[in-house]
Amino acid sequence: MSCYKYARLMHALLLSFPQRFCSRLWCWSPFAAFYFLLHIISPYFNTVVLWFKSLNVLLLIQSKIRAFRLRATFDHRAWAFQRAFEGARELVRYSVLNTLRIWSSDWRFKGQQIPREHIQQAYMSAPEDLKLAVEWQLRWDTAAWMTADFGRRCHEHLRKEDAGIEQEILTPEQFQVDFDAASLSTQQSVLLTFPSWMEKNHGVQWPMPDRTNVKQAYETPTLPLKGAVCFVLEICYETLGFDSARTIAVVKRNYRKMVRSHQLEAREWDAKGQALGLW
């Protein structure tokens, strides 16, 4: 006997019993209640099944659309890079190819001299931080010696500083996102900055926050301290935390010297390229 016929039989039996006995039967037999409910919904069973099937198909279509959009966005980014590379100065092209070759982290083409006709393939295989490094050079028409994401971050920070752009003070939510994305060494530098800064500048013994409550710690301090920890995250600083604006200024001077040396090296590349008739 099918479930549907059994439910109809149980329903008929329940209706034939006296009301008082029927109420006891409901308590006595949960299966009867279940089959009675089944009797009610059974006419709509096929509709429900079809609805779930259509829902699964819809979810599959949506996932395909998302994958297609993601692929289209990635392809657009790769073609934009290719166009920017082809339109760049020869010196900047050389810098991009050199960055792909000397990048320190492991990736598919690490240490290889990449032919220009394979630049898009190399770009598509590159890790995200390497993509950002070569995109930065093309965007700002700047040749630079970059072997890691730290170099790009230093160049970008000093570029903004030279352009008169004030350092961004992150919202607590964005601070949490950037903190979670940072390396453990950078996170430790952020955590150490809080007590070091408070003791040096305010004479207060401030407990070092941990990784679970760093957002709450960021919401309470003064603006200069917020600027200090934002600077740590911006450049992915991985040494001891900062205790004052003076120590930050010293670090920035050292970074500026490093960037200057990169600029001098780029001039040497340019001179050699012109001497060899490469551009």
Contacts in CASP RR format, 6 or more apart in sequence:
PFRMAT RR
TARGET T0000
AUTHOR 0000-0000-0000
METHOD contacts of the structure
MODEL  1
MSCYKYARLMHALLLSFPQRFCSRLWCWSPFAAFYFLLHIISPYFNTVVL
WFKSLNVLLLIQSKIRAFRLRATFDHRAWAFQRAFEGARELVRYSVLNTL
RIWSSDWRFKGQQIPREHIQQAYMSAPEDLKLAVEWQLRWDTAAWMTADF
GRRCHEHLRKEDAGIEQEILTPEQFQVDFDAASLSTQQSVLLTFPSWMEK
NHGVQWPMPDRTNVKQAYETPTLPLKGAVCFVLEICYETLGFDSARTIAV
VKRNYRKMVRSHQLEAREWDAKGQALGLW
1 9 0 8 1.000
3 35 0 8 1.000
3 38 0 8 1.000
3 42 0 8 1.000
4 38 0 8 1.000
4 39 0 8 1.000
4 42 0 8 1.000
6 35 0 8 1.000
7 35 0 8 1.000
7 36 0 8 1.000
7 38 0 8 1.000
7 39 0 8 1.000
7 42 0 8 1.000
8 39 0 8 1.000
10 32 0 8 1.000
10 35 0 8 1.000
10 36 0 8 1.000
10 39 0 8 1.000
11 35 0 8 1.000
11 36 0 8 1.000
11 39 0 8 1.000
14 22 0 8 1.000
14 25 0 8 1.000
14 32 0 8 1.000
14 36 0 8 1.000
17 25 0 8 1.000
25 32 0 8 1.000
26 32 0 8 1.000
26 33 0 8 1.000
41 48 0 8 1.000
74 124 0 8 1.000
78 120 0 8 1.000
78 123 0 8 1.000
78 124 0 8 1.000
79 120 0 8 1.000
81 120 0 8 1.000
81 123 0 8 1.000
81 131 0 8 1.000
81 134 0 8 1.000
81 135 0 8 1.000
81 138 0 8 1.000
82 119 0 8 1.000
82 120 0 8 1.000
82 123 0 8 1.000
84 135 0 8 1.000
84 138 0 8 1.000
84 139 0 8 1.000
85 93 0 8 1.000
85 96 0 8 1.000
85 119 0 8 1.000
85 138 0 8 1.000
88 96 0 8 1.000
88 138 0 8 1.000
88 141 0 8 1.000
89 141 0 8 1.000
89 279 0 8 1.000
90 273 0 8 1.000
90 278 0 8 1.000
90 279 0 8 1.000
91 143 0 8 1.000
91 266 0 8 1.000
91 269 0 8 1.000
91 270 0 8 1.000
91 273 0 8 1.000
91 279 0 8 1.000
92 137 0 8 1.000
92 138 0 8 1.000
92 141 0 8 1.000
92 142 0 8 1.000
92 143 0 8 1.000
93 116 0 8 1.000
94 143 0 8 1.000
94 269 0 8 1.000
94 273 0 8 1.000
94 278 0 8 1.000
94 279 0 8 1.000
95 137 0 8 1.000
95 142 0 8 1.000
95 143 0 8 1.000
95 144 0 8 1.000
95 145 0 8 1.000
95 266 0 8 1.000
95 269 0 8 1.000
96 119 0 8 1.000
96 134 0 8 1.000
96 137 0 8 1.000
96 138 0 8 1.000
97 113 0 8 1.000
97 114 0 8 1.000
97 116 0 8 1.000
97 119 0 8 1.000
98 145 0 8 1.000
99 130 0 8 1.000
99 133 0 8 1.000
99 134 0 8 1.000
99 137 0 8 1.000
99 144 0 8 1.000
99 145 0 8 1.000
99 146 0 8 1.000
99 147 0 8 1.000
100 109 0 8 1.000
100 114 0 8 1.000
100 122 0 8 1.000
100 123 0 8 1.000
100 126 0 8 1.000
100 130 0 8 1.000
100 134 0 8 1.000
101 111 0 8 1.000
101 112 0 8 1.000
101 113 0 8 1.000
101 114 0 8 1.000
102 111 0 8 1.000
102 145 0 8 1.000
102 147 0 8 1.000
103 110 0 8 1.000
103 111 0 8 1.000
103 126 0 8 1.000
103 130 0 8 1.000
103 133 0 8 1.000
103 146 0 8 1.000
103 147 0 8 1.000
103 148 0 8 1.000
104 147 0 8 1.000
104 148 0 8 1.000
105 127 0 8 1.000
105 129 0 8 1.000
105 130 0 8 1.000
105 148 0 8 1.000
107 125 0 8 1.000
107 126 0 8 1.000
107 127 0 8 1.000
107 130 0 8 1.000
108 122 0 8 1.000
108 125 0 8 1.000
108 126 0 8 1.000
109 122 0 8 1.000
109 125 0 8 1.000
109 126 0 8 1.000
114 122 0 8 1.000
123 131 0 8 1.000
123 134 0 8 1.000
126 134 0 8 1.000
129 148 0 8 1.000
129 149 0 8 1.000
129 152 0 8 1.000
132 149 0 8 1.000
132 152 0 8 1.000
133 146 0 8 1.000
133 149 0 8 1.000
133 151 0 8 1.000
133 152 0 8 1.000
136 142 0 8 1.000
136 152 0 8 1.000
136 155 0 8 1.000
136 156 0 8 1.000
137 143 0 8 1.000
137 144 0 8 1.000
137 146 0 8 1.000
140 159 0 8 1.000
142 155 0 8 1.000
142 266 0 8 1.000
143 266 0 8 1.000
143 269 0 8 1.000
143 270 0 8 1.000
144 151 0 8 1.000
144 155 0 8 1.000
144 259 0 8 1.000
144 262 0 8 1.000
144 263 0 8 1.000
144 266 0 8 1.000
145 262 0 8 1.000
145 265 0 8 1.000
145 266 0 8 1.000
146 152 0 8 1.000
146 155 0 8 1.000
149 236 0 8 1.000
150 235 0 8 1.000
150 236 0 8 1.000
153 234 0 8 1.000
153 235 0 8 1.000
153 236 0 8 1.000
154 235 0 8 1.000
154 255 0 8 1.000
154 258 0 8 1.000
154 259 0 8 1.000
155 259 0 8 1.000
155 262 0 8 1.000
157 167 0 8 1.000
157 231 0 8 1.000
157 234 0 8 1.000
157 235 0 8 1.000
157 255 0 8 1.000
158 252 0 8 1.000
158 255 0 8 1.000
158 256 0 8 1.000
158 259 0 8 1.000
160 167 0 8 1.000
161 167 0 8 1.000
161 252 0 8 1.000
167 227 0 8 1.000
167 230 0 8 1.000
167 231 0 8 1.000
167 234 0 8 1.000
168 230 0 8 1.000
168 234 0 8 1.000
169 223 0 8 1.000
169 226 0 8 1.000
169 227 0 8 1.000
169 230 0 8 1.000
170 178 0 8 1.000
170 226 0 8 1.000
170 230 0 8 1.000
170 233 0 8 1.000
172 215 0 8 1.000
172 218 0 8 1.000
172 219 0 8 1.000
173 215 0 8 1.000
175 215 0 8 1.000
175 218 0 8 1.000
175 229 0 8 1.000
175 230 0 8 1.000
175 233 0 8 1.000
176 214 0 8 1.000
176 215 0 8 1.000
176 218 0 8 1.000
178 233 0 8 1.000
179 187 0 8 1.000
179 190 0 8 1.000
179 211 0 8 1.000
179 214 0 8 1.000
179 215 0 8 1.000
179 233 0 8 1.000
182 190 0 8 1.000
182 233 0 8 1.000
182 236 0 8 1.000
183 236 0 8 1.000
183 238 0 8 1.000
185 238 0 8 1.000
186 232 0 8 1.000
186 233 0 8 1.000
186 236 0 8 1.000
186 237 0 8 1.000
186 238 0 8 1.000
187 211 0 8 1.000
187 214 0 8 1.000
189 232 0 8 1.000
189 237 0 8 1.000
189 238 0 8 1.000
189 239 0 8 1.000
189 240 0 8 1.000
189 241 0 8 1.000
190 214 0 8 1.000
190 229 0 8 1.000
190 232 0 8 1.000
190 233 0 8 1.000
190 241 0 8 1.000
191 208 0 8 1.000
191 209 0 8 1.000
191 210 0 8 1.000
191 211 0 8 1.000
191 214 0 8 1.000
192 208 0 8 1.000
192 240 0 8 1.000
192 241 0 8 1.000
193 225 0 8 1.000
193 228 0 8 1.000
193 229 0 8 1.000
193 232 0 8 1.000
193 241 0 8 1.000
193 242 0 8 1.000
193 243 0 8 1.000
194 206 0 8 1.000
194 208 0 8 1.000
194 209 0 8 1.000
194 217 0 8 1.000
194 221 0 8 1.000
194 225 0 8 1.000
194 229 0 8 1.000
195 205 0 8 1.000
195 206 0 8 1.000
195 207 0 8 1.000
195 208 0 8 1.000
196 240 0 8 1.000
196 241 0 8 1.000
196 242 0 8 1.000
196 243 0 8 1.000
197 206 0 8 1.000
197 221 0 8 1.000
197 224 0 8 1.000
197 225 0 8 1.000
197 228 0 8 1.000
197 242 0 8 1.000
197 243 0 8 1.000
197 244 0 8 1.000
198 204 0 8 1.000
198 205 0 8 1.000
198 206 0 8 1.000
198 221 0 8 1.000
198 225 0 8 1.000
199 205 0 8 1.000
199 206 0 8 1.000
199 243 0 8 1.000
200 243 0 8 1.000
200 244 0 8 1.000
201 224 0 8 1.000
201 225 0 8 1.000
201 243 0 8 1.000
201 244 0 8 1.000
209 216 0 8 1.000
209 217 0 8 1.000
218 226 0 8 1.000
218 229 0 8 1.000
224 245 0 8 1.000
228 242 0 8 1.000
228 245 0 8 1.000
228 248 0 8 1.000
231 237 0 8 1.000
231 242 0 8 1.000
231 248 0 8 1.000
232 241 0 8 1.000
232 242 0 8 1.000
235 255 0 8 1.000
237 251 0 8 1.000
242 248 0 8 1.000
242 251 0 8 1.000
273 279 0 8 1.000
END
